[in-house]
Amino acid sequence: MSAAASAGEDRRRNRGFALLIVLWALVLLALIVTELGASGRIESKIARNLMANAEAEAAADGAVHQAIFHLSDAGGQAWTVDRSIRRITIGPIPVEVRIEDEGGKINPNIANADLLQSLLTVLGADPRVAQTVTQSIVEWRGGLPADQQAAVVARYQAAGLKYQPGFAPFESLEDVALVLGLPKALATLLLPHLSVHQLGISDPAQADPVVARAMAQLPGATAQPPIALPTAYRSVTIRTTARGPGDARFTRRAVVRIGPGLPHGYAVLSWDASSTDP
């Protein structure tokens, strides 16, 4: 083959390689553009979801404050505390509001063992489980001598638990759920009927229906003697569920004390997100 022919063959081969490189570069560029487009759509969707969730949370919080306003009888539009579901709108977002009287619940820090055990039995607990859980609640809230505390701690360790009782009054219902021997399913049933934010059943006639059943089955129907805050004060649980754009949903659970002499006429005792429907 002549030198000219050989040079022409080399040029054609080089052009073929160059074309192949260009094609692969175009394919790679197309993949990059596709990936960027997909990432952009995902990030846009995430941003929309975050905004929708934020709107739902803001609406749920706004509904809590609207409930406080109506509970304070401002403007003569007082709401009753009757556990019914009210449906309101905050901006464009629908919100369900449910208000419960904390005064109708049992305080695990001061309730006697008979009432606690009766409540657990009404909720369907086996009598032995009810007795064990009642003992655990009483032990956790304190008042035991040091040697008995050591024995209780040993039982928690033997059960493989990495925590021990506080031997002090419960600060939250989440602590009650940690007591030894309380199954998770039973805790889910129990906690809605307890409150650490009131001193006793102020009016048995207004007690939580389940609590009323527990009180009624006590010998002589004698429950814990009523110990109440001054009647001018009232503690309530306000639970609001807002449904925002798309599938956004947020539930706020607030425990609020309302009465004269408090800052702005009320005090927030608990403020948390809740997965429980109102």
Secondary structure, DSSP 8 states (H G I E B T S, - for coil): --HHHHHHHHHHHHHHHHHHHHHHHHHHHHHHHHHHHHHHHHHHHHHHHHHHHHHHHHHHHHHHHHHHHHHTTGGG-----SS-EEEEEETTEEEEEEEEEGGGSB-TTT--HHHHHHHHHHTT--HHHHHHHHHHHHHHTS---HHHHHHHHHHHHHTT-S----SS--SSHHHHTTSTT--HHHHHHHGGGB-SSSSS-S-GGGS-HHHHHHHHTSGGG--S------TT-EEEEEEEEEE-STT-EEEEEEEEEE-TTSGGGEEEEEEEE--S--
